[in-house]
Amino acid sequence: MLTRRHFIQTTTALFSATVANPVFADSWPTEAQKAEWDAQVSPPGFDPATSNPWGLHPRFLPQRVDAKDGLVPGDIHVDAVARYLYHIEEGGTAMRYGVAIARGNLYEPGVYNIKRKVRWPHWTPTQNMIERDPENARWADGMEPGPQNALGSRALYLYVGDRDTYLRIHGTPYPRSIGGRASSGCVRMVMAHINELYPNVAIGSTAHLYSAEDSVTARS
């Protein structure tokens, strides 16, 4: 079980679910289109430490913090209570980001492997999602990538062994949900923030999603 004993202490700040199915819609954006969308979702003069057009609580802006000894560089840890995602770095530090987690009992704590990552992904609702919200039926054949896509600008795909769990760590077109319980299973991030995180996450990294009961809270 993942418990408080494992985790992370906060120190100096630096700067900083939707359940998705891998069925593809019809087209992929060009690199030029991806770059244009990246510019759209990043504030002018974006500074992770201070840019906050989304009106987030300042604690959800990205920060560099100290990590406890023994955590594996490259791993991700999600604190379901504080609504933080930590990406462990070499040298005993971690980048901390504010997130939203799943509403109700849809959040699924556990240990996952990141086996796929996509810039500007497609999104297709699962049958369970459609049953919970029939309006999602209009996307049954897939939603094309773009700033309004439910997975936003980036997605990290969580697996157990070779089984796709349909859980993702992803950007969201609803940044004001950060800090709350909003998704259908996934971990949501501000798109500008996951764009910063994404190139630093390697395929094969481990993602630890802590339960609300056993989540650790960052402490100075």
Number of C-alpha atoms within 10 A of each C-alpha: 9 17 12 15 10 13 20 25 15 18 15 11 16 14 17 21 27 28 24 26 19 15 15 16 17 11 9 15 15 9 10 9 13 18 11 11 18 20 13 12 18 18 15 9 7 13 14 19 15 12 19 15 9 13 9 17 12 12 15 21 23 25 21 22 27 22 26 16 12 9 19 15 17 20 20 25 24 26 26 27 17 19 22 28 27 27 24 25 20 11 10 15 23 27 22 30 26 27 29 27 31 21 16 11 8 17 23 16 19 13 17 21 23 23 19 15 20 14 20 24 26 27 26 27 26 19 14 11 18 16 12 10 11 11 11 16 16 12 15 16 14 21 21 21 25 20 19 13 19 26 33 29 31 28 29 26 24 26 21 13 11 9 10 18 17 18 23 26 28 31 29 30 19 16 19 14 19 24 22 18 21 21 21 22 25 26 31 35 34 28 24 24 21 21 21 14 17 17 10 11 18 15 14 15 17 21 23 19 22 23 19 15 11 16 23 24 17 19 11 10
